[in-house]
Amino acid sequence: MNVESKIKTLTEQLNHYAHAYYTLDNPIVEDAEYDRLYRELVALETENPNLVRADSPTHRTGDVVLSGFKKYTHDYQLYSLQDAFSKEELEAFDTRVRKEIPDPEYICELKIDGLSLSLVYVNGVLETAATRGDGSIGEDITEQVKRIKDVPLVLSEPIDIVVRGEAYLPRRNFQKLNLEREEEGLPSFANPRNAAAGTLRQLDTKVVAKRGLATFLYQEASPATNDTQEEVLEYFEKLGLVVNDQRAFATDITEIWNFIEKVAALRDALPYDIDGVVIKVNQLAQQDVLGFTVKFPKWAIAYKFPAELAETEILSVDWTV
Ligand SMILES: CC(C)(CNC(=O)c1ccc(Oc2ccccc2)cc1)c1ccc2c(N)nc(N)nc2n1
């Protein structure tokens, strides 16, 4: 086997193992074996730098220390969600939708408490990752996002696509990070969302690789190639992107509310923080009929759970009254 096919085989093998470990949470090879193959690839790439592939896992570990963040202008507006804090507000949303869509089918997704980000793939290769910013201009965090192990550097298909999702810190990594910071006499992070935001603002990408961020993708920001939001999410999984599996269909507020109550009951057992449930019209053609206000899509709403009192707030509450 010549060097080029040896590098191709090693790269594909290592990416397959990493996908199983980080994206499917289902390791299929011992760490020692992964490390041995990884070292073999680094040696071959060092001798043949012109043969390093775009999807090589070695792109994730090179220690790049940036001097600052470049601004990035999104090709597509990244919208916010209108919020609802009660069942009545959801009923008002449903009434507004039904004025234009008599029989809507909704899809309900989790609202992950992380940092919104946009991934731009060209020919299937991750070209840019950026924060949402104000929806039009964000910050380029490409080098940082390349160190998030479940973000594919190359998709399974060579397509141009802009996807949007959330970067978050799994609770177990959040607890591990705060323990380390306490031992180093550093202030701990208040919550996983702040820790994720602080990590992606690190200019030393080695720090990002160590912290164990993860992602869930939920939106195709470029013109959609599917008919429904559900099909978009299934397509994302085929491409190698991570999609949250906690979702449900609903045709009325009762079914939406049932899902919200189910999620509220399992919320504390989830390995990540959520701050609500996002309800969307599932058919993309129906989304187009409803359209957008200046800031929000009229076909989606976020039901926000009551904010959990932070430990400090709980201690300051006068429970004697
Ligand atoms: C619905 C949307 C606001 C994203 N959608 C967009 O940003 C968006 C962008 C261009 C769109 O349409 C286009 C307009 C012009 C060209 C191409 C597409 C449509 C939606 C949103 C926002 C936050 C979410 C969140 N935290 N969790 C989940 N689970 N879903 C979320 N969904």
The ligand as an SDF file (V2000), in Angstrom:
LIG
                    3D

 32 35  0  0  0  0  0  0  0  0999 V2000
  -35.8030   28.2950   14.4270 C   0  0  0  0  0  0  0  0  0  0  0  0
  -34.5150   28.9770   14.8950 C   0  0  0  0  0  0  0  0  0  0  0  0
  -34.7490   30.4800   14.9830 C   0  0  0  0  0  0  0  0  0  0  0  0
  -33.3430   28.7110   13.9420 C   0  0  0  0  0  0  0  0  0  0  0  0
  -33.6620   29.0750   12.5960 N   0  0  0  0  0  0  0  0  0  0  0  0
  -32.9760   30.0440   11.9340 C   0  0  0  0  0  0  0  0  0  0  0  0
  -32.0950   30.7330   12.4290 O   0  0  0  0  0  0  0  0  0  0  0  0
  -33.3600   30.2130   10.5100 C   0  0  0  0  0  0  0  0  0  0  0  0
  -32.5230   30.9010    9.6450 C   0  0  0  0  0  0  0  0  0  0  0  0
  -32.9230   31.0560    8.3160 C   0  0  0  0  0  0  0  0  0  0  0  0
  -34.1180   30.5100    7.8940 C   0  0  0  0  0  0  0  0  0  0  0  0
  -34.6490   30.6110    6.6470 O   0  0  0  0  0  0  0  0  0  0  0  0
  -33.9220   31.0210    5.5860 C   0  0  0  0  0  0  0  0  0  0  0  0
  -34.0410   32.3260    5.2060 C   0  0  0  0  0  0  0  0  0  0  0  0
  -33.3390   32.7210    4.1050 C   0  0  0  0  0  0  0  0  0  0  0  0
  -32.5380   31.8070    3.4050 C   0  0  0  0  0  0  0  0  0  0  0  0
  -32.4500   30.4890    3.8320 C   0  0  0  0  0  0  0  0  0  0  0  0
  -33.1270   30.0820    4.9320 C   0  0  0  0  0  0  0  0  0  0  0  0
  -34.9100   29.8120    8.7580 C   0  0  0  0  0  0  0  0  0  0  0  0
  -34.5430   29.6760   10.0610 C   0  0  0  0  0  0  0  0  0  0  0  0
  -34.0540   28.3910   16.2160 C   0  0  0  0  0  0  0  0  0  0  0  0
  -33.3390   29.1790   17.0970 C   0  0  0  0  0  0  0  0  0  0  0  0
  -32.8610   28.6090   18.2920 C   0  0  0  0  0  0  0  0  0  0  0  0
  -33.1120   27.2380   18.5420 C   0  0  0  0  0  0  0  0  0  0  0  0
  -32.6720   26.5440   19.7190 C   0  0  0  0  0  0  0  0  0  0  0  0
  -31.9720   27.1760   20.6790 N   0  0  0  0  0  0  0  0  0  0  0  0
  -32.9490   25.2380   19.8620 N   0  0  0  0  0  0  0  0  0  0  0  0
  -33.6430   24.5740   18.9260 C   0  0  0  0  0  0  0  0  0  0  0  0
  -33.9090   23.2720   19.1200 N   0  0  0  0  0  0  0  0  0  0  0  0
  -34.0940   25.1750   17.7950 N   0  0  0  0  0  0  0  0  0  0  0  0
  -33.8370   26.4940   17.5900 C   0  0  0  0  0  0  0  0  0  0  0  0
  -34.2890   27.0750   16.4350 N   0  0  0  0  0  0  0  0  0  0  0  0
  1  2  1  0
  2  3  1  0
  2  4  1  0
  2 21  1  0
  4  5  1  0
  5  6  1  0
  6  7  2  0
  6  8  1  0
  8  9  1  0
  8 20  2  0
  9 10  2  0
 10 11  1  0
 11 12  1  0
 11 19  2  0
 12 13  1  0
 13 14  1  0
 13 18  2  0
 14 15  2  0
 15 16  1  0
 16 17  2  0
 17 18  1  0
 19 20  1  0
 21 22  1  0
 21 32  2  0
 22 23  2  0
 23 24  1  0
 24 25  1  0
 24 31  2  0
 25 26  1  0
 25 27  2  0
 27 28  1  0
 28 29  1  0
 28 30  2  0
 30 31  1  0
 31 32  1  0
M  END
$$$$
